[in-house]
Amino acid sequence: MLKRGQQNALDIQLVANEIMLAKLPKKMSGFSIAHLSDLHIDINHKISIEIANALSQVTADICVITGDFTERRSNHNIDFIDTMKVIRN
C-alpha cells in the first residue's frame, strides 16, 4: 500500500477552472490562482521536483497551498524551506 501511495504521489494533476464572478472588480479580471492541495511531500522524496516540473507549465498571479503538506503529523526529516525553494524555482 505504501509503494502505491508513493507512486500515486508522483501523478501530478493540472486542472484549469475558470470561475466567473459578476461583481468582481474589473482590475481583477484575468487574475489567476495556482492552488496546490494535499502535497504530502514526505511520502516520496521526488515529489518536490515533480511539483516544480508541473508548475513550470503554469502562469499564475498567486499560489496558495492548502490541505496536508505532509503525510505524518510530525516529521522532522522534512525541510520545509528547501522544499519550497525547489517548488518556487
C-alpha positions as CSV (number, residue, x, y, z in Angstrom):
1,M,0.0,0.0,0.0
2,L,2.9,2.4,0.8
3,K,4.5,1.8,-2.6
4,R,1.2,2.5,-4.3
5,G,0.8,5.8,-2.4
6,Q,4.4,6.8,-3.2
7,Q,3.8,6.2,-6.9
8,N,0.4,8.0,-6.8
9,A,2.1,11.0,-5.2
10,L,4.1,11.5,-8.4
11,D,1.0,11.6,-10.5
12,I,0.6,15.4,-10.5
13,Q,-2.7,16.6,-11.9
14,L,-3.0,20.1,-13.5
15,V,-6.6,21.2,-13.8
16,A,-7.7,24.6,-15.1
17,N,-11.0,26.0,-13.9
18,E,-12.5,29.3,-15.0
19,I,-14.7,31.0,-12.5
20,M,-16.9,33.9,-13.5
21,L,-17.9,36.3,-10.7
22,A,-20.5,39.0,-11.7
23,K,-19.3,41.5,-9.0
24,L,-15.6,41.0,-9.5
25,P,-13.8,44.4,-9.9
26,K,-12.6,44.9,-13.5
27,K,-9.0,45.3,-12.3
28,M,-9.2,41.7,-11.1
29,S,-10.3,40.4,-14.5
30,G,-7.9,37.6,-15.6
31,F,-6.4,37.2,-12.1
32,S,-5.1,33.6,-11.8
33,I,-4.5,31.4,-8.8
34,A,-2.4,28.3,-8.6
35,H,-3.9,26.1,-5.9
36,L,-1.8,23.3,-4.5
37,S,-3.6,20.9,-2.3
38,D,-2.6,17.9,-0.2
39,L,1.1,17.8,-1.2
40,H,2.1,15.1,1.3
41,I,5.8,15.9,0.4
42,D,7.1,13.3,2.8
43,I,5.6,10.3,1.0
44,N,8.1,10.4,-1.9
45,H,11.4,12.2,-1.9
46,K,10.9,13.1,-5.6
47,I,7.6,14.9,-5.1
48,S,9.2,18.4,-4.8
49,I,10.8,18.1,-8.2
50,E,7.7,16.7,-9.8
51,I,5.6,19.6,-8.4
52,A,8.2,22.1,-9.6
53,N,8.1,20.5,-13.1
54,A,4.3,20.6,-13.2
55,L,4.3,24.3,-12.1
56,S,6.8,25.3,-14.7
57,Q,3.9,25.0,-17.1
58,V,1.7,27.3,-15.1
59,T,1.5,31.1,-15.0
60,A,-0.4,32.5,-12.0
61,D,-0.7,35.7,-10.1
62,I,-0.6,34.0,-6.8
63,C,0.0,30.5,-5.4
64,V,-1.8,29.1,-2.4
65,I,-1.2,25.8,-0.6
66,T,-4.0,24.1,1.3
67,G,-4.6,20.7,2.8
68,D,-2.0,18.3,4.1
69,F,1.6,19.4,3.5
70,T,3.0,16.2,5.0
71,E,1.6,12.7,5.5
72,R,2.7,12.3,9.1
73,R,1.7,14.7,11.9
74,S,5.3,15.2,12.9
75,N,8.2,14.7,10.5
76,H,11.5,16.3,11.4
77,N,13.1,14.9,8.3
78,I,11.3,17.3,6.0
79,D,13.0,20.6,5.5
80,F,10.1,22.9,4.6
81,I,12.2,25.8,3.4
82,D,14.3,23.6,1.0
83,T,11.1,22.0,-0.4
84,M,9.5,25.4,-1.0
85,K,12.7,26.7,-2.7
86,V,12.5,23.8,-5.2
87,I,8.9,24.4,-5.8
88,R,9.3,28.1,-6.2
89,N,12.1,27.9,-8.7
